[in-house]
């Protein structure tokens, strides 16, 4: 490893607003709202405020899977939260998620609205609410929840660790990239060994564990995030690739990945989602096509 300039931490850290990076203008060491802004509310019982990052995709995939399975009560309105613009610090969003991170869900199906934040909590809430994609047999349920929480604990090393230093940091730091690349590959090996034993993470059935892991690790091995597939030699993880392809082929997963997507191919962007027909009438390529 090449030498870099030594850094001695100060006795007391202070916030440098000019620290650079793609998210420097919205990152801060404070919580709470920075401005007054109410959230829009649609007509469905479920109101989702999100963005098509891997954490956001988890929830929209589950909602589309629930609807595909016939759970009509899972109809939802999905509103984009533009994190680069600081929407997550608006007073309305902070009231739903005091942590100011997407996704956030407001469940208005009962007499008192329920706020749910953290993607894993939203998945469990919806799976239990509709009795789907979360096994009830003790062993299968334990396996599902174990892999779900594996993802919740592991993804920060992939996104905030490897993804940040490899793709977003203003300065490439060899030690940081090496450290988190090693961890990303270790995690892929964990998944590959598990998926060599069964078609899905919790066993024979497709569950919220797969729905949580796929937008992160499935996207990674398919070259959809960080542009690092070759760098990480993802072709080695044949079982992860098989699993990722199987989920990618599911119509509900394809739809879920489009919701609240604001970049990429226009045909894959559905900025807001209020009805199933929106996928046919309101994707950005159709809105941009002259009548």
N, C-alpha and C positions, 0 to 999 in steps of 0.2 A: 504494500500500500504506500502511495506517495505521501510525503510529509506535507502538512498544511500549517498555516500560521497558528501558533498556540493561542488558545482563548482562555482567559482566566475570568470566571464568573465574578461579577461585582458582589459586594457585601449585601446589597439590597437591589433586587431587580426592579427596573422601571420600564413602563410601557413606551416603546418607540413606535410611533404611528407610521413611520416611514420604513418599516422593516421589510417591505417588498413582498413578492409572491402574488399569485393570481387572486388571492382572497384577502389581501392586506387591508383593503378599504372597508371590509365588513367584519374582520376579526377584531375582537377587543376583549380585555380581561374583566368585563362587567356584564351583569345580567340586567334584564328589565327592558321595557320599551324605550325607544328613542323618539318616537313620534306617534301621534294619534292617527289610527287608521282602522276602521271597522272592517270586518271580513264580510264578503258577500255570502248570502245564504240562498240556496236553491230550493226545489220542491221535494226532494227525496229525503227519507229519514237519515241517510248517512251523508255527511258533508266532509269531504276530504280536502285538505290544504297541503299541497305537496309539490314536488318537482321530480322529473324522471331521472334522478340519480339512482344508484343501486338501492339505497334504502327506501326511496319512494316507490320504485318499481315493485318491491315486495308486496306492498298493499294493493296496488292496482291489479297486479296479477291475481291475487287471492280474490278480490272482488269480482273480477271477470270470470274466474273459475267457479265461484259460487253462483253467479248468474247462469253460466253455462250448465251447471248441475241442476238448475230449476229453482233456486232459492230467490224468488222474486223480491223478497224483502231486502235483498242486498243491493237494490238499485241505489245509485249514488250520484252526487254532483262532485266533480273534481275541479278544484280551482288552483291555478299555478301560483306558486310562491317564488318570486324571482330573488334568489338569495344573493346574487351579485348586486342587486339594487337595494338590499336591506329590508325586503318585505317581512322577513322573519322577526324583525324588531318592531313591527307595528303593534299597537296596543291590542288590537283584536287577536292577532296571532299569539302574542305572549299570554293572553288570557286562556288560550287553549293549550299552549305548550310553553310553560315558563322557562324552558331550556332553549327556546328559540332555534330549534332544529326541525327540519322536515323529516318525516311526515307528521301531521297532526290530524286527528279525526274527532269530529263532533257527532255523536250518536244521538239523534233526536227522535228515536223510535218510541221512547217512553215518555211519561209525564214530565220528567226532569232530564234535560240534556246531560249526557255523559261525555266528558272530555277524555280522550285517550291519546297519550303520546309515547314515543319510543316505538320503533317499527315492530319489534318483537312483541311488545304488549298489545299492539293493534292486531297483529296476526292471531294471537291467542284469544283476544276479545271476540273477534269475528268468527273464528273457528268454533269457539264454545257457543256463541250466540246462535249459529246455524247448524251446529252439530255435524260439521264436515271438515275434512282434511286434518283432523286431529284424532288419532285412534282413541278408543275408550278402553280397550284391553290394557291392563296395567303395564305389561312388558313393552308393548308397542308404543303406548303413550310415553313411557319413560325414554324410549329410544328417540322418539320424535322430539321431545322437549330437550333432550341432551344435545342433539345436533342443532336444534334451533339456538340454544344458548351457547353452543360452541361457536356458531356464526357470530352471535352478538359480541362475544369476547375476542374473536379472532380478527374480524374485519377491520378494527382500528389499526392493526398492524399492516394490513394490506392497503387500506385507503389512506389513513393519516400518516402511515409510516412509508411503505414502499411507494405508493402512488404519489404522495406529496413530494418526496425527495427525488424520485425518478422523473416525474412529469411536470410538477408545478413549482418547485422551489426555484428562487431566482438564481441560486448558486448551486452547482452540482457538487455534492460532498461525497467523496468516494467511500468514506467509512459508513456514512448513513445509508447510502444505496446498497453497499455490500451487506450491511447488517439486516436490512429489511428485505432484500432479495433472498437472502438465506431463509428468513422466516416465511416469506411467501411460498417458496418452493417446499419448505417443510409442511406447510399447511396443505398445499396441493397433493403432497405425498400421503398425508393423512386421509384426505378425501379419496384419492385413487385406491388406496388399500381397502377402504370401506366399500367403495363402489365395485370393487372386484368380487365382493361377497354377496351383493344384493343389487337389484335394479335401482332402488332408491335408498336414500339415507336411512330411513327408519325401517327398511325391509322391502316387502313386496308392494306396498302401497305408496302412492304419491301423496305427500303431506306438506304442511306448512314448513317443515324443515327444508324440503327441496325448494319451496317457493322463496324462502329466506336466503338460501345459499346461492341459488342460480344467478340472480342479478349481479352478484359479486364475482364468484369464481367461474361460473359459466361464461359470463361476459369476458373475464380475463383470458380464458383459454381460447375463446373465439376471436380474440383481438379487438374487442369492442371498447375496452377501457385501457388507458395509459399507453397504448401502442407498444406493449411490452411482451407480446406473445413470443417473438423470436428471442428476445433477451433472456426470458425465463425458460426457454426450451420446453414450451408447454406440450409439444408433440409426445413427450415422454409419458404423459398422463392419459393413457388411452381410455381408461374407464371413466375419468372425468369428462373427456371429450364425448364419449358415447352418451353419457347421462345428459350433458349440456345439449347435445343435438336432439335428444328425445324430448326434452322440455321445450326447446326452441320451436319444435314442430307443432306444439299444442296451440290451437287457435286462440284460446284465452290468454296464453302467455304472450303471444304476438300482440294482441290488443292491449294487454296490460302494459307492455313496454312502450306503447305509443302515448299513453295518457300523460298529460302535463310535460310532454317532450317539447322543448323549445329550440332545439338545434338538430343538425344532421339533415338527412334526406327529408324534403317536405312531405313526401308520402307517408313518412313514419312519425309525423308530428301531429298530435291532437292536443292543442293547447289547453282547452277546457273540454270536459266530458259531462254531459247532462242526460244523454240517452244513447242506447245501443246504436241507433241510426246515425249518430254523429261520426262513427267510423267510416261511413259511406259518404256523408255529405259535408263534413267539416274538417277533414284533414287539410293541412296547409297547401298541398299541391292543388287540391280542388278549389280552395278559396282563391288561389292565385291564377287559376285558369279563366281566361275571358269567357263570358257566356256566349 
